[in-house]
Amino acid sequence: MKTLRVLLIGNGQTPPASFLQRYAAWADWIIAADGGADRALQAGLTPDVIIGDLDSVSAPAKKCVRPENLIFVANQNNTDLEKALDWICARGATDCILAGFMGGRWDFTLGNFLSVLPYTRKINLTFAGPGWNFYPVFHKRRFKTRPGTRVSLIPLKNCRGVSLKGLKYPLHNARLTLGRTGRTLSNETTGKTFSVELESGFLFVYAEENSRS
């Protein structure tokens, strides 16, 4: 399967320019969700596509892409993040870094985290910021890392059959309950990889920045 990697930039708290530029070099496409286009330009990046209801992107930013790559989606029943993910998934993207979707209003931050659930079966998603990554996991995911990296699991649904490998405190076929994280916070990697697998449910894996999926 051909890899198609996307850096998707939102209009939330913007990571430093050097951070965005590093992931831009990794990505095949740079996509801006509405006002994320201005955040990209401030970091010295020009998005390939701007998509959303276009109510927060500036007029100068709109001019940085060709007219056909300025995509207006009128649906007010989904967010600009969902609009962008719909477009990205329809074009076969395999991996997507989500930057600029945290900070500011907590309702937007939590809404963004929860809204990715329908997409996790279609694409590998990572919320990324300086010093941290959040990975949504619904089935199985393996990560490259360094020994001693801090890792936490946060269940957003009741999870069954949870197994952890490559961590100081492994689990095998465990059950995790929404709202109870005592067993799964502040774990630690023991080698260069670790994996998370679950039979059912949905959780986020937090890992320090030196972890990569």
C-alpha positions, 0 to 999 in steps of 0.5 A, spaced: 500 500 500 502 506 498 504 511 503 500 518 503 502 522 509 499 529 511 500 534 516 493 537 518 494 544 521 488 547 525 487 554 528 488 552 535 494 553 539 500 553 534 506 549 535 513 553 534 515 554 526 520 549 527 516 544 529 511 545 524 517 545 519 519 538 521 513 535 520 512 539 513 518 535 511 515 529 513 509 530 509 506 529 502 501 534 503 500 540 507 492 541 509 490 547 513 483 547 516 480 553 515 484 559 519 489 554 520 492 556 513 494 563 517 498 559 522 501 555 516 503 561 513 506 564 520 510 558 520 513 559 513 509 554 510 504 554 504 498 549 504 497 545 498 489 545 500 485 550 505 478 546 507 472 548 511 467 553 512 472 558 511 469 563 516 476 564 520 481 564 514 484 571 512 483 574 505 491 574 504 491 566 506 485 564 501 490 567 495 496 563 497 492 557 494 489 556 487 482 557 487 480 549 486 484 548 492 480 553 496 475 548 498 468 551 501 464 546 505 457 549 507 455 543 512 454 546 519 453 540 522 461 538 523 467 541 524 473 544 520 477 538 523 472 533 520 471 536 514 478 536 512 479 529 515 473 527 510 477 530 504 483 527 506 480 520 507 477 520 501 483 521 497 487 515 500 491 518 505 494 513 510 498 517 516 496 524 518 499 529 523 494 533 527 497 540 529 494 546 532 487 543 534 489 544 542 489 550 546 484 556 547 477 553 548 477 546 552 470 545 549 473 545 542 479 541 544 475 535 547 471 536 541 477 535 537 479 529 540 473 525 540 471 527 533 476 523 530 473 516 533 470 515 526 476 516 522 481 511 526 479 505 522 481 509 516 487 512 517 493 513 522 492 519 526 496 523 531 495 529 535 502 532 536 505 538 539 512 540 542 514 534 547 508 530 546 504 526 542 496 523 543 495 517 538 488 514 538 487 507 538 481 502 537 485 496 535 492 495 535 498 500 534 506 499 534 510 505 536 518 506 535 521 509 541 527 510 546 527 506 553 525 510 558 519 514 555 513 516 559 507 513 556 500 513 559 493 510 556 487 514 557 480 510 555 475 514 552 470 508 552 470 501 556 476 497 553 476 489 553 482 485 551 487 490 552 495 488 552 501 492 552 508 490 550 515 493 551 513 497 557 515 497 564 508 495 567 505 490 561 498 488 561 495 482 558 487 481 556 485 487 561 479 491 562 480 498 562 474 502 565 472 509 562 474 514 568 479 510 571 486 511 569 490 509 575 493 503 572 495 506 566 498 513 567 505 514 567 508 507 564 515 507 561 518 504 555 523 498 556 526 498 549 526 501 542 518 499 541 512 498 544 505 496 542 498 497 544 492 492 543 485 491 544 479 487 542 474 492 543 473 500 545 477 506 544 483 509 548 488 515 547 496 513 548 500 519 550 507 518 549 513 523 549 515 527 543 521 522 542 516 516 540 513 515 533 508 510 530 
